[in-house]
Amino acid sequence: MLSNNKLSGIIPTEIVKLSNLEVLDLSINSLSGPLPASIGNLTNLNELALLQNKLNASLPLTMDNLTSLTSLQLGSNDFTGQLPQQICGGGLLMRFSASENHFIGPISTSLKNCSSLIRLRLQRNELTGNLTEAFGIYPNLDHIDLSGNKLYGEVSSKWGQCGNLTSHNISNNNLSGSIPPAFGKATQLQVLDLSFNHLSGRIPDELGSLKLLFKLMLSGNKLSGAIPHRIGMLADLGNLDLAENNLSGSIPKELGGCSKLLQLNLENNKFEGSVPWEIANMNSLQNLDLSSNLLGGMIPPQLAEMQRLETLNLSHNNFSGSIPSDFGEMKSLTMVDMSFNQLEGPIPNSKAFRDAPYEAFRNNKGLCVMQQLQYFSFCLNAAFYFLLLPLLIWPVLLF
């Protein structure tokens, strides 16, 4: 165990003389150069950890000889070339990380039948190939991250048969097709991230069965239809991101049942109708983005009850009426954007609204800023207010 030292230089070939070595941990150092081909002679190795170094070049073909491996950690280096094709040739591999390198080509074929897998991290490489049939069924798999690659194909329904899966991330790839309803059978899921692919079709109702789900990330796809009402049954959900899709219909009032939600992003869709006041039941919400939709009607005054809200973006909709005056009492609010609506009347007098730029209120019907003089007050048109703001501040600074 030589991890977390200040080791530098190359890995010496003499290391193969330790023929009975079972664990080799050189992680978190400054080792560089290629991995020596002689590493394949350490056939008794159970664990090989090289993560967070400066190792480079392609992995030697002799890696396929390490059939006793249960753990292989190669993450955060500068490796290139392809992954070892027989990395699970011995059928014992449980943990495999090759994330944040420059690997290319297909995913190792031996991983498809590697039923021993518990954790697989291959994110942030340049892996290619059809993902549809690249993986099998893994009874013990807990975590898989394939994000940030160039994988294509469809999302397999087999993931629903991985009964211990808690985190599934295949975001930022080129996947197409629909979201398999079978995901609803993976009842241990806490994180499901399918964002920034080319997925289409509806969000399956079955996702409402994932009672432990904390993060549901589906943004940047081509999903259509309405938000399933059953999503509101996910009481532990903390992050719901459905932005940049073609979703339509009204925002379901059932979402108010997600009382632990911290982030809600529905921007850049085709939602219409009014915002349900039940949204205010999300009393832990910190960020709410409903911008660039077709929403209208009055802004629910109940939203002012969300005292932990930090950012509120309602821009590029058709909201009418006035901004609820109680918004001025939202102490945690730091950023607002109400631009491109049909709003009129006074802008609330609180720090978040006072500090907001003119762009946060532009293109409305008639927003104004309350001005108090000695004997009366009046509401100055917002456009004129921001134009005259330097002159309004100047006497205060002078005296």
N, C-alpha and C positions, 0 to 999 in steps of 0.2 A: 504494500500500500504506500504509494509515493505521491498521492494526490495533494493538490493545494500547496505546492512548494514553489520554488522559483527555478525549476529545472528548465534548461534550454538545450539547443542543439538537436541532433537527430537521435532516434531510438537505436541503440547499438544492436548490431546483429548477434552479438554474443549472448543476448538474452535467451536465445533458443537452447542454450546449455542447461537452462532450468527446465528440464524435460517433464518434471512432475508438477510444474506450476499449475495451480487451479484458478487463482485470482490474480489479475494484473490490472492495477488501477493507477494510471498516469494522468488522470484528469486534472484540469485547472492548473496548467503549467504553461510554459512557453516553448514547448517542443515543436520542431519544424521538420520539413523534409517529408519524404514518402514513408509509408509504413513498410518495413522490410519484408520481402517475400518469405523470409525464414520464419515469420510469425506463424505460418501454417504448420510448422513442426511441433507447435505446442498443443498437441492433440488432447491433452488433459484439461485444457482451459475450460472453466465453467463461466467465468466472468471476465470480460475485457472492457475496460473503461478508458476512453481516450478523449472524452469531451472537453471542450474549451481549451484547445491548444491552437497551434498554427500549422498543423499537419496538412500536407497537400498531395497532389498527384492522384492517380487512380489507385484503388485498392488492389492488392495482388490477388491473382486467381487462386493462390494457395489458401485464401480465407475459407474456401469451400471445404477445406480439410478439418475445420474446427467444428466437428459434429457434436461435441459435448457442451457447446455454449448454451447457457440459460439466459445470459444477459450480455448484450453488445451495445455499447454506448459510444457513438462516433460524432455526436452533435457538436455544432459550433466549431468547425474547422474549415479548411479550404479544400477538402477532397473533391475530386472531379471523376469523370467516367461513370460507369454503371455500378449499381449495387450488386453485391455477390448473389448469383442466381440460386445457389444452394445454401443460403444462409441458415435455413432451418432444415438442412438435410438430415440432421440427427433427430428431428422431431421434439427437441427439448426446449427450444428458444421461448422464453417468456417475456423478455423486455428487449426491445430493439429501438434505438434512437439513432437516426442519421440526419437530424434536422439541421437547418442553417448551414448547408454546404453548397456544392455546385454539381450534385449528381444529376445525370441525365438518363434518358432511356426508360425502359419499362420497370415496373415494380417486380421484385424478385418472384419468380414463379413458385418457389418453394413455400412462400408465405400463404398461398391459397389453402393449403392443407395443413397449415401449422396450428393445429388445434390447441397447442399449449400456450399460445400468445395471451398475455395479460395487458401489455402496454406497447403501443406502436406509435412512434413519432417520426414522421418523414417530412414535416412541413418546411417550407421555404427552400426548395430546391428547384430543379428544372425537369422534374420527372414527367414523362409523357406516357401515352398508352391508354387503352380502353379500360376504364374502371369497372365496367358492368360485371365482368366475370373474373376480376382479378382477386377477389377475396371470397372466402367460404363462410362457414359458420363457426364461431369461436365461443365455446361455453364459458370461458374464463375471462374473455376480453373486457377490460375496464375502461380503457382510454385509447382513442385513435385520433391522430391529427395528420391529415394529408393536405392541409391548406397551403396556398401559395405555390402551386405547381402548374403544370399544363395538361392535366389529366382530362380526358373526355369520356363520352359514353353516358349511361344513365345510372341513377342511384339504385343500388340493388335492394330488393325487398328482404334479402337475407339478414340485413342488419337488425331487423325486428326479432330475429331468433337468437340474438346475442343477449341472453338474459341478465348478464352482469354489467352491461355497458352503461357507463355513467357519463361519458363525454365523447361526442362524435363531431369532428370538425373537418369538413371538406370544402371550406370556403375558398374563394379566389382560384377557381379552376375553370374549365370549359364544359361543365356537365350540362346535360339537357334532359328532356323528359319531365316527368312529374315527380312529386314527393310521394314515396310509397306509403300508403295507409298503414303498412305493417310496422312502421316506426312506433305506432301506438302500443305495440306489444312489448317494446323495450322499456318496461315500467321502471327501471332504475335510472333512466336518463335524467341528468341534471343540466347538461349543456348540449344543445343541438344547433350547430352553425352550418348552414348551407348557403350563406350569403355570397353574392357576387359570382353567380354562375349564369346559366341560361335556362333555368327551370321554369316550367310553365304549368298551366292548369290551376286547380284550386288548392287551397290549404286544407289538408285532410281533417275532418272532424275528429278523427282518432287521436290527434295530438292532444286533445283535451283529456285523454286518459293518463297522461304523463304527470302524475301528481307530485313528483319530486323535481320537476323541471324548474330550473332557476334562470336559464338564459335560452331564449329562442330567437335566433338571428336568421332572417330570411330575406334581407334587403338585397337590392341590386339584381333582381331576377325579372321574370316576365309573368309572375303569378297573377291570376285574375279571380274574379268572384268576390264574395264577401268574407269577412273575418268570421270564422266559426264561433258561435256563441259559447261553445264549450271551453274556449280559451279562457273565458272568465272564471272557470272552475279551478284554474291553476293557482292555488292560494299561495304557493311559495315562489311564484315567478317574480324575478327581480329585474329582468331586462327583456323587453319585447321590441324588436326592430323589424318592421315590415316596410321600410322606406324603399322608394324607387322601384315600384312594381306597377301593375295595372289593376290593383284592387279597387273595388267599387262598392256601392251600397252605403248604408249608414254605419257609423261607428256603434257597435252594439253596447247597450247599457250594461250588459253583463260583465264588460271589462272592469267595471267598478269593483268586482269581486276579487281582483288582483290587488289586494290591499298592501302587499309588500313590494309592489313594483317601484323601482328606482328610476328606470329610464323607459320612456314610451316614445317611439319614433314612427310616425305614420306618414311622413312627408313625401311629397311627389307621387301621389296616387290619384284616384278619382273618387274619393269619398265625398258624399253629399249629405244634405240635410243638416240638422242642428247637432251641436255637441251635447251628448247626454250629461245631465248634471251629476249622474252617478260617478262620473270620472273623479269627482272630488273625494270619493271614498278612498282613493289611492293616497292616503295621508303620509306615505313615505316618499312620494314621487319627488325627484330632484330635477329631472329634465323632461319637458313635454314639447314635442315638435309635431304640429299638425299642418305645417305650411304646404303650399302648392297643392291644394285639393280644390274641391267645389263646395266646401262647407259654407253654410249661411246661417241667417237668423241672429239672434242676440248671443253675445258671449255670456255663458252661464255665470252669474255672480258667485255661485257656490265654489268656483275654482279658487276664489280668494281664501278658502279654508285650507288650502294646501300650503301649510306654513313652512314646509321644507323645500318648496320649489325654488330652484336657482335660475333656470332658464325657461323662457316661455316664448315659443315662436308660432304665431298664428297668421303669418304673412301669406299673401297671395291666395286669398279665399274671397268669400262674398259676405263676410260678417257685417251686420248693420247695427244701428243703435249706438250707444255709447260704451266706452270702456268702464266696467263696473268700478265705482269709486272705492270700494273695499280693496281693490288691487293695491291701493296705496298703503295698505297695512301688511303687505306680504314682506316680512323683514328679511327673509333669506334670498329674495329675488335679486339677481345681479344683471340679467340680460333679458330684454324684451324686444320683440319685433312684431309690430302690428301693421306693417306697410301693405299697400295694395289690397285694401278692403273698401267697405262703404261706411266706415265709422265716422262719427261726429261727436261733438261735445268736448268737455274738458279732459285733458290728459291727467291721470292721477298724480298727486304731488308726493312722490317718494323717491328715494335715491336712485333706484333702478330706472325709473322713468325720467328723472332729471338728467341722469348721466347718459342716457341713450342718445345716439346721434339722430339728426333729422331723417336719415334714411330709414330709421325704424318706424317712422310715422307717415312717410310720404305716400302720395296717391290714395288718399282717403276722401270722404265726402266733405268733412269739415271739422277736423280735430283742432282744438285750441288749447292754449296754456293760460291758466288763471293768473291774473296780475292784481295785486292788492295795492291800492293807493290809500291816501289818508282817509278819505271819506267814502270810497266805494271801490268795488272790485269789478273787473271785466275779464273776458276770455279773449285773448289775443290769438288770432289765426296762427296755427303752428308754423306755417311756412314763413310768415312775417316774423314770428318769434325767433326762429333760428337764424333768420337773416339779421335781425337786430340784436341778437344775443351779445355780441362784443360791445355794443353801445350800452346795453343794459347792465353789463358787468363793470364797465369802465368807471362810472361814478362811485361804485362800491369800493373799487380798488383805490380810487383817488382819495376818498375820504375815510 
